[in-house]
């Protein structure tokens, strides 16, 4: 895995965590269950996107 891909992955993860915290601050706990489900869905989508970008595109070395 190249260094640039690792840096991009770290940047995406950091941005995701920042957005996650901002959602918590903006909405508080009034919609806690809905927000938890939304964040979980976003996290799963992010993990799938990282899987496609960094695992499926990289050459497979046996």
For each residue, the residues with C-beta under 8 A, 3 or more apart:
1: 5 6 54 58
2: 5 6
3: 6 7
4: 7 8
5: 1 2 8 9 53 54 58
6: 1 2 3 9 10
7: 3 4 10 11
8: 4 5 11 12 53
9: 5 6 12 13 50 53 54
10: 6 7 13 14
11: 7 8 14 15
12: 8 9 15 16 46 50
13: 9 10 16 17 46
14: 10 11 17 18
15: 11 12 18 19
16: 12 13 19 20 42 43 46
17: 13 14 20 21
18: 14 15 21 22
19: 15 16 22 23
20: 16 17 23 24 39 42
21: 17 18 24 25
22: 18 19 25 26
23: 19 20 26 27 35 38 39
24: 20 21 27 28 35
25: 21 22 28
26: 22 23
27: 23 24 30 31 35
28: 24 25
29: 32
30: 27
31: 27 34 35
32: 29 35 36
33: 36 37
34: 31 37 38
35: 23 24 27 31 32 38 39
36: 32 33 39 40
37: 33 34 40 41
38: 23 34 35 41 42
39: 20 23 35 36 42 43
40: 36 37 43 44
41: 37 38 44 45
42: 16 20 38 39 45 46
43: 16 39 40 46 47
44: 40 41 47 48
45: 41 42 48 49
46: 12 13 16 42 43 49 50
47: 43 44 50 51
48: 44 45 51 52
49: 45 46 52 53
50: 9 12 46 47 53 54 55
51: 47 48 54 55 56
52: 48 49 55 56 57
53: 5 8 9 49 50 56 57
54: 1 5 9 50 51 57 58
55: 50 51 52 58
56: 51 52 53
57: 52 53 54
58: 1 5 54 55
59:
60:
61:
62:
